[in-house]
Amino acid sequence: MNNQQIFAALATALAEDGRAALGTVVATRGSTPQKVGAKLMICAAGSSSIGTLGGGCVEGQVWQEAIRALNVGRPSFASYELSDDYAGDNGMICGGTMEIMVDVWAAADLPLAQRAADELAAGRSCVLATVIEGDALGVKLLLGTGRGERWIVGESEPALAEAMLDALHDGGSLGLRETAVLDLPGAKVFCESLRGQAELIIVGAGHVAQALCQVASFAGFAVTVLDNRERFANAERFPAATQVLAEDIEPTLPQLAIGPQTYIVIVTRGHQFDEGALRLIIDSSAAYIGMIGSRRKVLLVYKRMLADGYDVAKLRHIYAPLGLEIGAETVEEIAVSIVAELIKVRRRGGNGAAGHMRDGVRIKD
């Protein structure tokens, strides 16, 4: 379950019951069943929950802590050691530690939860900030994090709100990768980056696109498929897609909502169409633009674009040939290679050793 669904459910729980608890994994060490940002929302009566922290006894203990936090009305932090015995008894991988914050949400926080759900549904990012020490203990704020954006939702002293905004915007659009603790005058604040669901636009509807749609959807991407051939671009061939557009690429692609959470893969039926699509979106703010093809094909495309005045620096940001070097041969393996690269970019590099297919391309100015 993604963050948008969690916060939408949280908003519903607050509207109906007036209270809820939200457990969030804020740090991990070693092997753990969930990563930073995983959430479990528990309704006020403790009768139901949404999300998961990995199951087992950890989740059971967090559930108990949530009921306690709801009774006292204060957030709490706890560290859970997953020893070999503990993990083995509960079917978990072993040897890790999870730090989990359990926070209390009240009816007054409903606008914040709803705004978070709306921002995430629109593919935008924001920061959730919670005061964990100080007179304003438990106060929550939601902050806009896009460049040029300075908005805030939630109750706070104006000086504290401005201090948070200044700290978060100090490093550009956002000074967070995942989480951080800010030491501000009179308050310690836990901040978590909330990112909207990543969208993948697949330009082309052939066999690679079919396999790519399936794998990318499973990996958490909302997939849009665009191709001008209705016999290829249809819901029957792409059941996992969020939307399938049987439209001409040239007028349609630039009209799609493309932003920092958008990933674009160009896999049309020919070099001419691939190059045309690349020219349409090379100046966009997409997080990733990839184009299929051999190194020779890619260099020929780049040569023509350079001759037409395109910036070499922008071409060097294109992932072409696309995918990671995993020795992929079949259509399905190629799809896995591409999605692996999307994940690597989304996770800002990760720890994977596999290189990018594009690394062998040398663009001459």
Secondary structure, 3 states (H helix, E strand, C coil): CCHHHHHHHHHHHHHHHCEEEEEEEEEEECCCCCCCCCEEEEECCCCCEEECCCCHHHHHHHHHHHHHHHHHCCCEEEEEEECHHHHHHCCCCCCEEEEEEEEEEEHHHHHHHHHHHHHHHCCCCEEEEEEEEECCCCCEEEEECCCCCCCEECCCCHHHHHHHHHHHHCCCCCCCCCEEEEEECCEEEEEEEECCCCEEEEECCCHHHHHHHHHHHHCCCEEEEEECCCCCCCCCCCCCCCEEEECCHHHHHHHCCCCCCEEEEECCCCHHHHHHHHHHHCCCCCCEEEECCCHHHHHHHHHHHHHCCCCHHHHCCCECCCCECCCCCCHHHHHHHHHHHHHHHHCCCCCCCCCEHHHHCCCCC
